[in-house]
Amino acid sequence: MVEIIQKLLFTHNCVIIPDFGAFVCNYAPAEIHLQENKIIPPYKTIAFNKTLKRNDGVLINAIAHYFQITYAEAETKLKVFVTELNVSLQNYNSIIFNNIGKITRDNENNIK
């Protein structure tokens, strides 16, 4: 599931995980620092927004396409994934999304 989210982040500025939250990309343009002889290529920073939870269909459609299953089956598969995410947050207070970032839960149950 994380691999699908990674791929979507290359082509979308926002990937919503329904009933969980969303990864939001912010584009930063290339920079040239002449005094330091450095060129910094353009890049994206990724933030997590816990308030964006409404299904926009993008992730479920990508799951359905990736696994060659129906939309309803993909929706079920995603619900299981979200349940696993919530259990991991509850048990370990953090989740690592490879090549994306780390989500943590603080003492007041706020997701960061």
Sequence and secondary structure as in RCSB ss.txt:
>XXXX:A:sequence
MVEIIQKLLFTHNCVIIPDFGAFVCNYAPAEIHLQENKIIPPYKTIAFNKTLKRNDGVLINAIAHYFQITYAEAE
TKLKVFVTELNVSLQNYNSIIFNNIGKITRDNENNIK
>XXXX:A:secstr
 HHHHHHHHHH SEEEETTTEEEEEEEE  EEEGGGTEEE  EEEEEEETT  S  SHHHHHHHHHHT  HHHHH
HHHHHHHHHHHHHHHHHSEEEETTTEEEEB TT  B 
